[in-house]
Amino acid sequence: MPDSCKVRTLERCPHCGASNTTIHLIAHTRRDASSLLVAHDRSDYSIDSFWECANCRRGICIESGGFCEDAPPYVNDIKAIFPSPPEICAPEHTPEPIAADYIEALSCFQSCNFRSSAMMSRSVLERTVQKFSASGRSLKEKIEYLAQEHTITQSLADWAQTLRVIGNEAAHEMDPVDEKEAQQALYFSEMLLRYLFTLPHMVEQRKAESSN
């Protein structure tokens, strides 16, 4: 089998979530779709193959279409991947472009780019306080304003200040951002979006349903 068949890239690893990750072929077998095979009909064949993610070293099963085992096309026509790749999305009802920044922060984290993830989590915070027209000359003052106006709780405000510091250090390369810090920033971003956008919508939806 040509080397081009043994290595390929996958848009996203279903285990670690790394984007455009390299996967290596471990084993494969050709499976006939029916007992009445037509030699030149590729639809009668499929290939079951087992791959290893170069990032997390976990196994991935791929069902793909193909005609012969020694030609590249069988790895290009993917029919199914097991397990299924994880869906990357922002908390429900998060407005754009805040949702886009959150998705980028999550994608960077899953690709082990922790500095970029922390920077995008800080961007989520900045866009969110801007969305609520927070007053203040700095992000720190704007966070304090949202707490004073009871838009967010004081505990969320304290957590937001921690995210602000992590993101600031990442942006200015003052200190390296490790996985734990990036994960903390990402988790707070998610909780902030759920608190400000997802939960209010759910409450209004319940109220509307109960009044009918």
C-alpha positions as CSV (number, residue, x, y, z in Angstrom):
1,M,0.0,0.0,0.0
2,P,1.4,3.5,-0.9
3,D,2.6,5.6,2.0
4,S,0.0,8.2,1.1
5,C,-2.6,5.7,2.2
6,K,-1.0,5.2,5.6
7,V,-1.1,8.8,6.8
8,R,-3.9,11.3,6.4
9,T,-5.3,14.3,8.2
10,L,-8.6,14.4,10.0
11,E,-10.6,17.6,10.4
12,R,-11.0,17.0,14.1
13,C,-10.0,14.1,16.4
14,P,-13.1,12.6,18.0
15,H,-11.1,12.1,21.3
16,C,-8.9,15.1,21.9
17,G,-10.6,17.5,19.5
18,A,-7.4,18.5,17.8
19,S,-8.1,20.2,14.5
20,N,-6.4,19.0,11.2
21,T,-4.7,16.3,13.2
22,T,-2.5,13.6,11.5
23,I,-3.7,10.0,11.9
24,H,-1.7,6.9,11.1
25,L,-3.1,3.7,9.7
26,I,-2.8,0.7,12.0
27,A,-5.0,-1.9,10.3
28,H,-7.6,-2.2,7.5
29,T,-9.9,-4.7,5.8
30,R,-12.0,-4.6,2.7
31,R,-15.7,-5.5,3.2
32,D,-18.0,-6.6,0.4
33,A,-21.5,-5.0,0.5
34,S,-23.2,-7.9,-1.3
35,S,-22.5,-11.4,-2.5
36,L,-23.1,-10.4,-6.1
37,L,-20.0,-8.3,-6.8
38,V,-19.5,-6.4,-10.0
39,A,-15.8,-5.9,-10.4
40,H,-16.0,-2.3,-11.7
41,D,-18.7,-1.0,-9.4
42,R,-17.1,0.7,-6.4
43,S,-20.3,1.0,-4.6
44,D,-20.1,-2.7,-3.8
45,Y,-17.0,-2.2,-1.6
46,S,-16.2,-0.5,1.6
47,I,-13.0,-0.3,3.7
48,D,-13.0,-0.6,7.5
49,S,-9.8,0.9,8.9
50,F,-8.3,1.6,12.3
51,W,-6.2,4.7,12.8
52,E,-4.2,6.3,15.6
53,C,-4.3,10.1,16.3
54,A,-0.8,11.5,16.4
55,N,-1.9,14.0,19.0
56,C,-3.5,11.8,21.7
57,R,-2.5,8.3,20.5
58,R,-6.1,7.1,20.8
59,G,-7.8,4.8,18.2
60,I,-10.3,5.9,15.5
61,C,-12.3,3.6,13.3
62,I,-13.2,4.8,9.8
63,E,-15.6,3.3,7.3
64,S,-14.8,4.5,3.8
65,G,-15.6,3.7,0.2
66,G,-13.1,2.3,-2.3
67,F,-12.4,-0.1,-5.1
68,C,-9.0,-1.6,-4.2
69,E,-6.7,-1.7,-1.2
70,D,-3.6,-0.3,-2.9
71,A,-5.1,2.9,-4.2
72,P,-5.5,6.2,-2.3
73,P,-9.3,6.8,-3.1
74,Y,-10.5,4.5,-0.3
75,V,-9.3,6.9,2.4
76,N,-10.9,9.9,0.8
77,D,-14.6,8.8,0.6
78,I,-15.4,8.7,4.4
79,K,-18.8,7.3,5.2
80,A,-18.6,7.1,9.0
81,I,-16.2,7.8,11.9
82,F,-16.3,6.0,15.3
83,P,-16.5,7.6,17.7
84,S,-18.3,10.6,16.2
85,P,-16.3,13.9,16.3
86,P,-17.4,16.2,19.1
87,E,-19.6,19.1,18.2
88,I,-18.0,22.5,18.8
89,C,-20.5,25.2,19.6
90,A,-21.1,28.1,22.0
91,P,-23.8,28.0,24.8
92,E,-27.3,28.5,23.3
93,H,-28.5,32.0,22.5
94,T,-25.0,33.5,22.6
95,P,-24.9,36.4,20.1
96,E,-22.3,36.7,17.3
97,P,-19.4,37.5,17.3
98,I,-19.2,36.5,21.0
99,A,-20.1,32.9,20.0
100,A,-17.3,32.9,17.4
101,D,-14.7,34.0,19.9
102,Y,-15.8,31.3,22.3
103,I,-15.7,28.6,19.6
104,E,-12.2,29.7,18.6
105,A,-11.1,29.6,22.3
106,L,-12.4,26.1,22.6
107,S,-10.8,25.0,19.3
108,C,-7.4,26.4,20.4
109,F,-7.6,24.7,23.7
110,Q,-8.4,21.3,22.1
111,S,-5.4,21.8,19.9
112,C,-3.2,22.5,23.0
113,N,-2.7,26.1,22.0
114,F,-3.3,27.4,25.5
115,R,-2.0,30.9,25.1
116,S,-4.3,31.6,22.1
117,S,-7.2,30.0,23.9
118,A,-6.7,32.2,26.9
119,M,-6.5,35.3,24.7
120,M,-9.8,34.4,23.0
121,S,-11.5,33.7,26.3
122,R,-10.5,37.2,27.3
123,S,-12.0,38.4,24.1
124,V,-15.3,36.7,25.0
125,L,-15.2,38.7,28.3
126,E,-14.4,42.0,26.5
127,R,-17.2,41.5,23.9
128,T,-19.7,40.5,26.6
129,V,-19.2,43.6,28.8
130,Q,-19.4,45.7,25.7
131,K,-22.7,44.0,24.8
132,F,-24.1,45.1,28.2
133,S,-22.8,48.7,27.7
134,A,-20.7,48.5,30.9
135,S,-19.2,51.9,32.0
136,G,-15.5,52.3,32.8
137,R,-12.2,53.3,31.4
138,S,-10.7,49.8,31.7
139,L,-12.0,46.2,31.5
140,K,-11.4,45.9,35.3
141,E,-13.8,48.9,35.9
142,K,-16.3,47.6,33.4
143,I,-16.5,44.3,35.3
144,E,-16.9,46.1,38.6
145,Y,-19.7,48.1,37.0
146,L,-21.6,45.0,35.9
147,A,-21.4,43.7,39.5
148,Q,-22.6,47.0,41.0
149,E,-25.6,47.0,38.6
150,H,-26.3,43.3,39.5
151,T,-25.9,42.2,35.9
152,I,-23.6,39.6,37.2
153,T,-23.0,38.3,40.8
154,Q,-20.0,39.4,42.8
155,S,-18.5,35.9,42.6
156,L,-18.8,36.0,38.8
157,A,-17.1,39.4,38.8
158,D,-14.2,38.1,40.9
159,W,-13.8,35.2,38.5
160,A,-13.9,37.6,35.6
161,Q,-11.1,39.6,37.1
162,T,-9.0,36.4,37.2
163,L,-9.8,35.7,33.5
164,R,-8.8,39.3,32.7
165,V,-5.4,38.8,34.3
166,I,-4.8,35.5,32.6
167,G,-5.8,36.9,29.2
168,N,-3.7,40.0,29.7
169,E,-0.6,38.0,30.5
170,A,-1.2,35.8,27.5
171,A,-1.6,38.8,25.2
172,H,1.6,40.5,26.4
173,E,3.6,37.2,26.8
174,M,4.4,38.2,30.4
175,D,4.1,34.6,31.6
176,P,3.4,31.3,29.7
177,V,-0.2,30.1,30.0
178,D,-0.4,26.5,31.1
179,E,-3.3,24.1,30.4
180,K,-4.9,24.6,33.8
181,E,-5.1,28.4,33.4
182,A,-6.4,28.1,29.8
183,Q,-9.0,25.6,31.0
184,Q,-10.1,27.8,33.9
185,A,-10.5,30.8,31.5
186,L,-12.5,28.7,29.0
187,Y,-14.7,27.3,31.7
188,F,-15.5,30.7,33.1
189,S,-16.3,32.0,29.6
190,E,-18.8,29.2,29.2
191,M,-20.4,29.9,32.6
192,L,-20.6,33.6,31.9
193,L,-22.4,33.1,28.6
194,R,-24.8,30.6,30.1
195,Y,-25.6,33.0,32.9
196,L,-26.1,36.1,30.7
197,F,-27.6,34.6,27.6
198,T,-28.7,31.0,27.9
199,L,-30.5,31.1,31.3
200,P,-32.5,34.3,30.7
201,H,-33.8,32.9,27.5
202,M,-34.8,29.6,29.2
203,V,-36.6,31.6,31.9
204,E,-38.5,33.7,29.4
205,Q,-39.4,30.5,27.4
206,R,-40.8,28.8,30.6
207,K,-42.8,31.9,31.5
208,A,-44.3,32.0,28.0
209,E,-45.2,28.3,28.2
210,S,-46.8,28.6,31.6
211,S,-49.0,31.6,30.5
212,N,-50.4,29.6,27.5
